[in-house]
Amino acid sequence: MPYGTIKVDTIIFTDNNVDKSVPVSGLVQNPTVSGNMTVTGFILGDVVRGGTVVSGLTVTGTTANFASGVFTTQVSGVTVIATTGNFTSLTGTTTTGTTANFASGVFSTQVTGTTILASTGTFQYLTGVNTLGMNANFVTGVIVGSGTPAAPSLSISGDPNTGIYSPGADQLAIATNGGVQLVVNSSGQVTLNALGTAAAPAYSWIGDPNTGFFRPNADEIAIATNGTQRLTVNGPGNIITTGSFVDPSIIGTILEDVFTITDGAAFEVDPGNGSIQLITLGASRTPKATDFVAGESITLMVNGGTAYTLTWTDATWGTGGVIWKGGTAPTLATTGYSVIQFWKVSSQVYGASVGDVA
């Protein structure tokens, strides 16, 4: 027989004036309630569906799927899945979604996702393709890959080939413009890639880039000032200078070079070879002074043999040759050495006989 309709304001089941819960059977599947249903206990079932709003102090369940939602208190459960969610407080074993925006947050385990955006975040572990934020504070450390000079592990925004990387175990390097410039090895030794020049030393100063240290050749170090090489220390330890010592204070004895000249028809007397020089003549000769510089001096010891002579009139000594103390050149001894002192003033070389020694 057909069913009818019962319309009442309130139905209350009582037992001796006490409200009771009683089972109601025989209701059709999915009954429709056109108004609001208020219960003082629970509505229980495998599935409870509401129209626009489901409200209550606590909504619990194994799984809650919302197209969107705003919760003033708390959503909790084993899994909370949503496309977009704005939560005052969010707890659970797993929280997943396409986008999660937090004004602030403290996470005891792990936050993962393609994109994590936050103004402030404190994380024990942070993984993802992109991690963006104003500040990142890590209690333990930041671990990055080794990198290369062309793609340093830590680089500058907009300049990806400039930064810091590791060329090997226990090594740290700085790269600029895709090339290694400085390396610190495991012993703490700092090495530079650039050799530098006198005009642009490898080690210089801001505001004075043409003054500093550079390496002109292997096993050499040089000092440049105003773009000009001034002083060089070579492999054997010799100090070579292009300038002058102004009022030097010297303690101890200066060790002078003693150089033996190779005999020849027009042998050179060059103070650059040493301040004391010796020659044994094989015949009479006419020496030259092509590289004699004003301000230099030299002591020459000549072994003239039995009857050899020297002619000092070559123009490299000055106009008319050497100007001698006393007006004439010394006669060479037939045995031992004849000792002669030379010095140059302006474009003229002067000479004087010191004497003969056996």
Secondary structure, 3 states (H helix, E strand, C coil): CCCCCCCCCCCCCEECCEECCCCCCCCCCCCCCCCCCCCCCCCCCCCCCCCCCCCCCCCCCCEEEECCCEECCCECCCEEEECCCEECCECCCEEECCCCEEEEEEECCCECCCEEEEEEEEECCECCCEEECCCCCCCCCCCCCCECCCCECEEECCEEEEEEECCCCCCEEEEECCEEEEEECCCCCEEECCCECCCCECEEECCEEEEEEECCCCCCEEEEECCEEEEEECCCCCEEECCCCCCCCCCCCCCCCEEECCCCCCCECCHHHCCEEEEECCCCECCECCCCCCCCEEEEEEECCCCCCECCCCHHHCCCCCEECCCCCCCCCCCCEEEEEEEEECCEEEEEEEEEEC
